[in-house]
Amino acid sequence: ILKMESRVDRIEFKYVIPLTVRNEIISALKTSVSADQNGDANAHYPIISQYYDSVDRSCYWEKQDGLKHRRKLRVRAYGENDGPTKPAVFVEVKHKSDSRGVKRRLNAPMSIALALAAGTRETFEAYKKSSCRYERMVVDEVLSLVTIRGFQPNVAIRYDRLAFQGGVGLDDLRITFDYDLRCRFRYLELTPNCQDFDHYIIDRDLCIMELKTIGSVPIWLCKMLSKFQLRPQSFSKYCNAIEQFDPGFVRSKIK
């Protein structure tokens, strides 16, 4: 049974930082934030995302061209089969509108999630019979990306995440640290916490820190960012994987 996931309209700030700095920041944060309840005792869980795109990589080029309104499709698996964080699978449409990100997603068993992202008509029709209006809208959006824009599986990306959430009065604040970013362009059916990946997207001594909030960043956190001399920068896991390892993209650059 698919479950509705509320949409989130938020601003995201990204920082590429050494793991040594990450550890210092986490130590400083512990008095103000708590571990994400979806992670284990150390706030950790693994993530694997199967990204979809057109043959001509339209999602990639929309990002590079700075298109203000763009969408991407992915199936994302959190957690692991044999571990403290149990698996959860989502079909996600991430919609970027100006500087804000809106994520629309549905929780589903892996087989159904992959069938929806593949545009399988039987799965769509069966699902719609028992879905609410929001769910039907998300499913129709997925179907349009697959059938009209020609989205198909392109790259799978795996990483480990340490996730924290704000304390009292800061329910909308999330701070995450993603590390050991790896990708593969071979298509394999998704398995939570699978280790079969070919390439590291960034150096193993670096991680991606993200601040995600609906409101403003609290003053104490701004001061902490200043203390560590951190400045936001653009970083796309998907685009970096494409530029470095997408077979078609790499060959076109050589030519």
Residue pairs with C-beta under 8 A, 6 or more apart in sequence:
1 130
2 106
2 107
2 108
2 112
2 127
2 131
2 135
3 106
3 107
3 108
4 106
4 107
4 132
4 134
4 135
5 90
5 104
5 105
5 106
5 107
7 102
7 103
7 104
8 101
8 102
8 103
8 214
9 100
9 101
9 102
9 214
10 100
10 101
10 172
10 212
10 213
10 214
11 99
11 100
11 101
11 212
11 213
11 214
12 101
12 210
12 211
12 212
13 210
13 211
13 217
13 232
14 208
14 209
14 210
14 232
14 233
14 234
14 235
15 208
15 209
15 210
15 225
15 230
15 231
15 232
15 233
16 202
16 206
16 207
16 208
16 209
16 233
16 235
17 25
17 206
17 207
17 209
17 228
17 230
18 205
18 206
18 207
19 179
19 205
19 206
19 207
20 205
21 228
22 162
22 177
22 179
22 207
22 209
24 228
25 209
25 224
25 228
26 162
26 164
26 177
28 224
29 164
29 175
29 224
32 166
32 167
32 220
32 221
33 164
33 165
33 166
33 167
33 170
33 173
33 175
34 164
34 165
34 167
35 41
35 42
35 43
35 163
35 164
35 165
36 43
36 45
36 163
36 164
36 165
36 174
37 165
38 45
38 78
38 79
38 85
38 88
38 163
39 45
39 85
39 161
39 162
39 163
40 83
40 84
40 85
41 84
42 162
43 162
43 163
43 164
44 85
44 160
44 161
44 162
44 163
45 78
45 79
45 80
45 85
45 160
45 161
45 163
46 78
46 79
46 80
46 85
46 158
46 159
46 160
46 161
46 192
46 193
47 76
47 77
47 78
47 158
47 159
47 160
47 161
47 178
48 76
48 77
48 156
48 157
48 158
48 190
48 191
48 192
48 193
48 194
49 74
49 75
49 76
49 77
49 156
49 157
49 158
49 237
50 74
50 75
50 76
50 114
50 117
50 153
50 155
50 156
50 190
51 59
51 72
51 73
51 74
51 153
51 154
51 155
51 156
51 157
51 238
52 72
52 73
52 74
52 75
52 117
52 145
52 146
52 151
52 152
52 153
52 154
53 59
53 60
53 72
53 151
53 152
53 154
54 149
54 150
54 151
54 152
55 150
55 152
57 154
57 242
57 246
57 248
57 249
58 149
59 70
59 71
59 72
59 238
60 238
60 239
60 242
60 249
62 70
63 70
63 236
63 238
63 239
64 239
68 96
68 97
68 98
69 95
69 96
69 97
69 98
70 95
70 96
71 93
71 94
71 95
71 96
71 141
71 145
72 93
72 94
72 238
73 91
73 92
73 93
73 117
73 142
73 145
73 146
73 151
74 92
74 94
74 117
75 89
75 90
75 91
75 92
75 113
75 114
75 117
75 190
76 89
76 90
76 92
76 105
77 87
77 88
77 89
77 110
77 190
77 191
77 192
78 85
78 87
78 88
78 89
78 90
78 192
79 85
79 86
79 87
79 88
79 192
79 193
80 86
80 87
80 192
80 193
81 87
81 191
81 192
81 193
83 193
87 192
88 107
89 107
89 108
89 109
89 110
89 113
89 190
89 192
90 105
90 106
90 107
90 108
90 113
91 105
91 106
91 108
91 113
91 116
91 117
91 138
91 142
92 103
92 104
92 105
93 103
93 104
93 105
93 138
93 141
93 142
93 145
94 101
94 102
94 103
95 101
95 102
95 103
95 104
96 102
104 137
104 138
104 141
105 138
106 113
106 116
106 135
106 138
106 139
108 116
110 189
110 190
112 123
112 127
114 189
114 190
115 122
115 123
116 123
116 124
116 127
116 139
116 142
117 142
117 146
117 151
117 153
118 146
119 142
119 143
119 146
119 147
124 139
124 143
127 135
127 139
128 136
128 139
131 139
145 151
146 152
153 187
154 185
154 242
154 246
155 183
155 184
155 185
155 238
155 241
155 242
155 245
155 246
156 183
156 184
156 187
156 188
156 190
156 197
157 181
157 182
157 183
157 201
157 237
157 238
157 241
158 180
158 181
158 182
158 183
158 194
158 195
158 197
159 178
159 179
159 180
159 181
159 182
159 237
160 178
160 179
160 180
161 176
161 177
161 178
162 176
162 177
162 179
163 174
163 175
163 176
163 177
164 174
164 175
164 176
165 171
165 173
165 174
165 175
166 172
166 173
166 174
166 218
170 218
172 213
172 214
172 215
173 211
173 212
173 213
173 217
173 218
173 221
174 210
174 211
174 212
174 213
175 209
175 210
175 211
175 212
176 209
176 210
176 212
177 207
177 208
177 209
178 207
178 208
178 210
178 237
179 204
179 206
179 207
179 208
180 200
180 204
181 200
181 201
181 202
181 208
181 237
182 197
182 198
182 199
182 200
182 201
183 197
183 198
183 199
183 201
183 237
183 241
183 245
184 196
184 197
184 198
184 199
185 198
185 245
185 246
185 247
186 198
188 194
188 196
198 245
199 241
199 244
199 245
201 237
201 240
201 241
201 244
202 208
202 240
208 235
208 237
209 230
211 217
211 221
242 249
243 249
244 250
